[in-house]
Amino acid sequence: QVQLVESGGGLVQAGGSLRLSCAASGSVSDINTMGWYRQAPGKQRELVAAILSGGITEYGDSVKGRFTISGDNAKNTVDLQMNTLKPEDTAVYYCNLVMGTRYVYHYWGQGTQVTVSS
């Protein structure tokens, strides 16, 4: 079993910053990607940022230049530094882990609320 434990999030004013952290525990191996998605009310879940196994990072278009993802392979953790937050960043943020070689497994955290007030 694999568990993803998220921390961070909360309420912040527009222009402020928050940091999200996610730690994977359990039978973690062969990580393909680890990252963050978000889902706002009435909208589909979307990619925020992810780190691929080769260290390449990907960002959603709406957060490029404002958010930074970083990871620690030894600790199986991934952090998301969110700067210059906007009200439209308000959503539930989910940690995501994709692992496996022959078979690929997807894991999700429980989600953490980020609310940006105007």
PyMOL commands that place a pseudoatom at each C-alpha (Angstrom):
pseudoatom trace, name=CA, resn=GLN, resi=1, chain=A, elem=C, hetatm=0, pos=[0.000, 0.000, 0.000]
pseudoatom trace, name=CA, resn=VAL, resi=2, chain=A, elem=C, hetatm=0, pos=[1.066, 3.542, -0.730]
pseudoatom trace, name=CA, resn=GLN, resi=3, chain=A, elem=C, hetatm=0, pos=[-0.070, 6.574, 1.195]
pseudoatom trace, name=CA, resn=LEU, resi=4, chain=A, elem=C, hetatm=0, pos=[0.274, 10.224, 0.262]
pseudoatom trace, name=CA, resn=VAL, resi=5, chain=A, elem=C, hetatm=0, pos=[0.160, 12.711, 3.117]
pseudoatom trace, name=CA, resn=GLU, resi=6, chain=A, elem=C, hetatm=0, pos=[-0.301, 16.364, 2.211]
pseudoatom trace, name=CA, resn=SER, resi=7, chain=A, elem=C, hetatm=0, pos=[0.351, 19.420, 4.324]
pseudoatom trace, name=CA, resn=GLY, resi=8, chain=A, elem=C, hetatm=0, pos=[0.115, 23.143, 3.808]
pseudoatom trace, name=CA, resn=GLY, resi=9, chain=A, elem=C, hetatm=0, pos=[-2.683, 25.016, 2.179]
pseudoatom trace, name=CA, resn=GLY, resi=10, chain=A, elem=C, hetatm=0, pos=[-5.100, 27.395, 3.831]
pseudoatom trace, name=CA, resn=LEU, resi=11, chain=A, elem=C, hetatm=0, pos=[-6.371, 30.913, 3.325]
pseudoatom trace, name=CA, resn=VAL, resi=12, chain=A, elem=C, hetatm=0, pos=[-4.226, 33.682, 1.871]
pseudoatom trace, name=CA, resn=GLN, resi=13, chain=A, elem=C, hetatm=0, pos=[-4.809, 37.069, 0.305]
pseudoatom trace, name=CA, resn=ALA, resi=14, chain=A, elem=C, hetatm=0, pos=[-4.216, 37.661, -3.374]
pseudoatom trace, name=CA, resn=GLY, resi=15, chain=A, elem=C, hetatm=0, pos=[-0.537, 38.240, -4.056]
pseudoatom trace, name=CA, resn=GLY, resi=16, chain=A, elem=C, hetatm=0, pos=[0.504, 36.079, -1.143]
pseudoatom trace, name=CA, resn=SER, resi=17, chain=A, elem=C, hetatm=0, pos=[2.349, 32.775, -1.004]
pseudoatom trace, name=CA, resn=LEU, resi=18, chain=A, elem=C, hetatm=0, pos=[1.737, 29.271, 0.252]
pseudoatom trace, name=CA, resn=ARG, resi=19, chain=A, elem=C, hetatm=0, pos=[3.738, 26.073, 0.263]
pseudoatom trace, name=CA, resn=LEU, resi=20, chain=A, elem=C, hetatm=0, pos=[2.298, 22.595, -0.120]
pseudoatom trace, name=CA, resn=SER, resi=21, chain=A, elem=C, hetatm=0, pos=[4.156, 19.442, 0.815]
pseudoatom trace, name=CA, resn=CYS, resi=22, chain=A, elem=C, hetatm=0, pos=[3.453, 15.812, 0.051]
pseudoatom trace, name=CA, resn=ALA, resi=23, chain=A, elem=C, hetatm=0, pos=[5.175, 12.734, 1.414]
pseudoatom trace, name=CA, resn=ALA, resi=24, chain=A, elem=C, hetatm=0, pos=[4.726, 9.258, -0.022]
pseudoatom trace, name=CA, resn=SER, resi=25, chain=A, elem=C, hetatm=0, pos=[5.104, 6.253, 2.256]
pseudoatom trace, name=CA, resn=GLY, resi=26, chain=A, elem=C, hetatm=0, pos=[4.641, 2.523, 2.018]
pseudoatom trace, name=CA, resn=SER, resi=27, chain=A, elem=C, hetatm=0, pos=[5.677, 0.363, -0.935]
pseudoatom trace, name=CA, resn=VAL, resi=28, chain=A, elem=C, hetatm=0, pos=[7.028, 3.212, -3.057]
pseudoatom trace, name=CA, resn=SER, resi=29, chain=A, elem=C, hetatm=0, pos=[9.234, 2.261, -5.997]
pseudoatom trace, name=CA, resn=ASP, resi=30, chain=A, elem=C, hetatm=0, pos=[9.785, 3.015, -9.677]
pseudoatom trace, name=CA, resn=ILE, resi=31, chain=A, elem=C, hetatm=0, pos=[8.333, 6.493, -9.483]
pseudoatom trace, name=CA, resn=ASN, resi=32, chain=A, elem=C, hetatm=0, pos=[7.351, 7.830, -12.899]
pseudoatom trace, name=CA, resn=THR, resi=33, chain=A, elem=C, hetatm=0, pos=[5.980, 11.194, -11.830]
pseudoatom trace, name=CA, resn=MET, resi=34, chain=A, elem=C, hetatm=0, pos=[5.060, 12.970, -8.638]
pseudoatom trace, name=CA, resn=GLY, resi=35, chain=A, elem=C, hetatm=0, pos=[3.169, 16.206, -8.601]
pseudoatom trace, name=CA, resn=TRP, resi=36, chain=A, elem=C, hetatm=0, pos=[0.108, 18.272, -7.898]
pseudoatom trace, name=CA, resn=TYR, resi=37, chain=A, elem=C, hetatm=0, pos=[-3.301, 18.633, -9.475]
pseudoatom trace, name=CA, resn=ARG, resi=38, chain=A, elem=C, hetatm=0, pos=[-6.152, 20.899, -8.462]
pseudoatom trace, name=CA, resn=GLN, resi=39, chain=A, elem=C, hetatm=0, pos=[-9.894, 20.961, -8.797]
pseudoatom trace, name=CA, resn=ALA, resi=40, chain=A, elem=C, hetatm=0, pos=[-12.073, 24.014, -8.388]
pseudoatom trace, name=CA, resn=PRO, resi=41, chain=A, elem=C, hetatm=0, pos=[-15.845, 23.744, -7.859]
pseudoatom trace, name=CA, resn=GLY, resi=42, chain=A, elem=C, hetatm=0, pos=[-17.598, 22.890, -11.103]
pseudoatom trace, name=CA, resn=LYS, resi=43, chain=A, elem=C, hetatm=0, pos=[-14.342, 22.372, -12.972]
pseudoatom trace, name=CA, resn=GLN, resi=44, chain=A, elem=C, hetatm=0, pos=[-12.290, 19.392, -14.035]
pseudoatom trace, name=CA, resn=ARG, resi=45, chain=A, elem=C, hetatm=0, pos=[-9.170, 18.367, -12.190]
pseudoatom trace, name=CA, resn=GLU, resi=46, chain=A, elem=C, hetatm=0, pos=[-6.147, 19.923, -13.873]
pseudoatom trace, name=CA, resn=LEU, resi=47, chain=A, elem=C, hetatm=0, pos=[-2.391, 19.582, -13.722]
pseudoatom trace, name=CA, resn=VAL, resi=48, chain=A, elem=C, hetatm=0, pos=[-0.637, 22.179, -11.621]
pseudoatom trace, name=CA, resn=ALA, resi=49, chain=A, elem=C, hetatm=0, pos=[2.925, 20.875, -11.698]
pseudoatom trace, name=CA, resn=ALA, resi=50, chain=A, elem=C, hetatm=0, pos=[4.771, 17.584, -11.822]
pseudoatom trace, name=CA, resn=ILE, resi=51, chain=A, elem=C, hetatm=0, pos=[8.281, 16.166, -11.727]
pseudoatom trace, name=CA, resn=LEU, resi=52, chain=A, elem=C, hetatm=0, pos=[9.081, 13.364, -14.118]
pseudoatom trace, name=CA, resn=SER, resi=53, chain=A, elem=C, hetatm=0, pos=[11.479, 10.559, -13.318]
pseudoatom trace, name=CA, resn=GLY, resi=54, chain=A, elem=C, hetatm=0, pos=[14.321, 12.265, -15.190]
pseudoatom trace, name=CA, resn=GLY, resi=55, chain=A, elem=C, hetatm=0, pos=[13.910, 15.419, -13.162]
pseudoatom trace, name=CA, resn=ILE, resi=56, chain=A, elem=C, hetatm=0, pos=[12.018, 17.249, -15.875]
pseudoatom trace, name=CA, resn=THR, resi=57, chain=A, elem=C, hetatm=0, pos=[9.290, 19.520, -14.567]
pseudoatom trace, name=CA, resn=GLU, resi=58, chain=A, elem=C, hetatm=0, pos=[5.951, 20.327, -16.121]
pseudoatom trace, name=CA, resn=TYR, resi=59, chain=A, elem=C, hetatm=0, pos=[3.615, 23.160, -15.232]
pseudoatom trace, name=CA, resn=GLY, resi=60, chain=A, elem=C, hetatm=0, pos=[0.079, 24.083, -16.102]
pseudoatom trace, name=CA, resn=ASP, resi=61, chain=A, elem=C, hetatm=0, pos=[-0.043, 27.186, -18.268]
pseudoatom trace, name=CA, resn=SER, resi=62, chain=A, elem=C, hetatm=0, pos=[-1.884, 29.216, -15.649]
pseudoatom trace, name=CA, resn=VAL, resi=63, chain=A, elem=C, hetatm=0, pos=[0.815, 28.773, -12.998]
pseudoatom trace, name=CA, resn=LYS, resi=64, chain=A, elem=C, hetatm=0, pos=[3.999, 29.077, -15.042]
pseudoatom trace, name=CA, resn=GLY, resi=65, chain=A, elem=C, hetatm=0, pos=[6.311, 31.659, -13.563]
pseudoatom trace, name=CA, resn=ARG, resi=66, chain=A, elem=C, hetatm=0, pos=[4.450, 31.739, -10.246]
pseudoatom trace, name=CA, resn=PHE, resi=67, chain=A, elem=C, hetatm=0, pos=[4.655, 28.196, -8.900]
pseudoatom trace, name=CA, resn=THR, resi=68, chain=A, elem=C, hetatm=0, pos=[7.736, 26.052, -8.410]
pseudoatom trace, name=CA, resn=ILE, resi=69, chain=A, elem=C, hetatm=0, pos=[7.781, 22.313, -7.823]
pseudoatom trace, name=CA, resn=SER, resi=70, chain=A, elem=C, hetatm=0, pos=[10.655, 20.543, -6.124]
pseudoatom trace, name=CA, resn=GLY, resi=71, chain=A, elem=C, hetatm=0, pos=[11.227, 16.998, -5.002]
pseudoatom trace, name=CA, resn=ASP, resi=72, chain=A, elem=C, hetatm=0, pos=[13.440, 14.844, -2.844]
pseudoatom trace, name=CA, resn=ASN, resi=73, chain=A, elem=C, hetatm=0, pos=[13.870, 11.388, -4.339]
pseudoatom trace, name=CA, resn=ALA, resi=74, chain=A, elem=C, hetatm=0, pos=[15.452, 9.971, -1.218]
pseudoatom trace, name=CA, resn=LYS, resi=75, chain=A, elem=C, hetatm=0, pos=[12.517, 11.014, 0.945]
pseudoatom trace, name=CA, resn=ASN, resi=76, chain=A, elem=C, hetatm=0, pos=[9.790, 10.512, -1.680]
pseudoatom trace, name=CA, resn=THR, resi=77, chain=A, elem=C, hetatm=0, pos=[8.515, 14.014, -1.122]
pseudoatom trace, name=CA, resn=VAL, resi=78, chain=A, elem=C, hetatm=0, pos=[7.382, 16.787, -3.397]
pseudoatom trace, name=CA, resn=ASP, resi=79, chain=A, elem=C, hetatm=0, pos=[6.779, 20.421, -2.528]
pseudoatom trace, name=CA, resn=LEU, resi=80, chain=A, elem=C, hetatm=0, pos=[4.913, 23.138, -4.357]
pseudoatom trace, name=CA, resn=GLN, resi=81, chain=A, elem=C, hetatm=0, pos=[5.862, 26.735, -3.706]
pseudoatom trace, name=CA, resn=MET, resi=82, chain=A, elem=C, hetatm=0, pos=[3.032, 28.997, -4.804]
pseudoatom trace, name=CA, resn=ASN, resi=83, chain=A, elem=C, hetatm=0, pos=[3.760, 32.697, -5.177]
pseudoatom trace, name=CA, resn=THR, resi=84, chain=A, elem=C, hetatm=0, pos=[1.708, 35.623, -6.408]
pseudoatom trace, name=CA, resn=LEU, resi=85, chain=A, elem=C, hetatm=0, pos=[-1.465, 33.723, -5.727]
pseudoatom trace, name=CA, resn=LYS, resi=86, chain=A, elem=C, hetatm=0, pos=[-4.653, 34.774, -7.465]
pseudoatom trace, name=CA, resn=PRO, resi=87, chain=A, elem=C, hetatm=0, pos=[-8.303, 34.177, -6.525]
pseudoatom trace, name=CA, resn=GLU, resi=88, chain=A, elem=C, hetatm=0, pos=[-8.558, 31.826, -9.500]
pseudoatom trace, name=CA, resn=ASP, resi=89, chain=A, elem=C, hetatm=0, pos=[-5.984, 29.585, -7.820]
pseudoatom trace, name=CA, resn=THR, resi=90, chain=A, elem=C, hetatm=0, pos=[-8.619, 28.699, -5.248]
pseudoatom trace, name=CA, resn=ALA, resi=91, chain=A, elem=C, hetatm=0, pos=[-9.174, 24.938, -5.388]
pseudoatom trace, name=CA, resn=VAL, resi=92, chain=A, elem=C, hetatm=0, pos=[-8.577, 21.667, -3.654]
pseudoatom trace, name=CA, resn=TYR, resi=93, chain=A, elem=C, hetatm=0, pos=[-5.023, 20.611, -4.404]
pseudoatom trace, name=CA, resn=TYR, resi=94, chain=A, elem=C, hetatm=0, pos=[-4.227, 16.909, -4.709]
pseudoatom trace, name=CA, resn=CYS, resi=95, chain=A, elem=C, hetatm=0, pos=[-0.859, 15.218, -4.549]
pseudoatom trace, name=CA, resn=ASN, resi=96, chain=A, elem=C, hetatm=0, pos=[-0.388, 12.622, -7.273]
pseudoatom trace, name=CA, resn=LEU, resi=97, chain=A, elem=C, hetatm=0, pos=[2.060, 9.754, -7.593]
pseudoatom trace, name=CA, resn=VAL, resi=98, chain=A, elem=C, hetatm=0, pos=[2.466, 7.546, -10.654]
pseudoatom trace, name=CA, resn=MET, resi=99, chain=A, elem=C, hetatm=0, pos=[4.717, 4.543, -10.255]
pseudoatom trace, name=CA, resn=GLY, resi=100, chain=A, elem=C, hetatm=0, pos=[5.490, 1.229, -11.834]
pseudoatom trace, name=CA, resn=THR, resi=101, chain=A, elem=C, hetatm=0, pos=[7.162, -0.163, -14.914]
pseudoatom trace, name=CA, resn=ARG, resi=102, chain=A, elem=C, hetatm=0, pos=[5.274, -3.098, -16.376]
pseudoatom trace, name=CA, resn=TYR, resi=103, chain=A, elem=C, hetatm=0, pos=[2.109, -1.997, -14.607]
pseudoatom trace, name=CA, resn=VAL, resi=104, chain=A, elem=C, hetatm=0, pos=[1.451, 1.632, -13.817]
pseudoatom trace, name=CA, resn=TYR, resi=105, chain=A, elem=C, hetatm=0, pos=[-0.294, 2.651, -10.616]
pseudoatom trace, name=CA, resn=HIS, resi=106, chain=A, elem=C, hetatm=0, pos=[-1.828, 6.012, -9.771]
pseudoatom trace, name=CA, resn=TYR, resi=107, chain=A, elem=C, hetatm=0, pos=[-2.170, 7.257, -6.213]
pseudoatom trace, name=CA, resn=TRP, resi=108, chain=A, elem=C, hetatm=0, pos=[-3.859, 10.384, -4.865]
pseudoatom trace, name=CA, resn=GLY, resi=109, chain=A, elem=C, hetatm=0, pos=[-3.681, 12.285, -1.628]
pseudoatom trace, name=CA, resn=GLN, resi=110, chain=A, elem=C, hetatm=0, pos=[-6.794, 13.298, 0.263]
pseudoatom trace, name=CA, resn=GLY, resi=111, chain=A, elem=C, hetatm=0, pos=[-6.590, 16.882, -0.973]
pseudoatom trace, name=CA, resn=THR, resi=112, chain=A, elem=C, hetatm=0, pos=[-5.874, 20.159, 0.749]
pseudoatom trace, name=CA, resn=GLN, resi=113, chain=A, elem=C, hetatm=0, pos=[-7.890, 23.351, 0.342]
pseudoatom trace, name=CA, resn=VAL, resi=114, chain=A, elem=C, hetatm=0, pos=[-6.240, 26.503, -0.942]
pseudoatom trace, name=CA, resn=THR, resi=115, chain=A, elem=C, hetatm=0, pos=[-8.351, 29.636, -0.800]
pseudoatom trace, name=CA, resn=VAL, resi=116, chain=A, elem=C, hetatm=0, pos=[-7.143, 32.963, -2.176]
pseudoatom trace, name=CA, resn=SER, resi=117, chain=A, elem=C, hetatm=0, pos=[-9.184, 35.995, -1.214]
pseudoatom trace, name=CA, resn=SER, resi=118, chain=A, elem=C, hetatm=0, pos=[-9.327, 39.104, -3.364]
for i in range(1, 118): cmd.bond("trace and resi %d" % i, "trace and resi %d" % (i + 1))
show_as sticks, trace
zoom trace
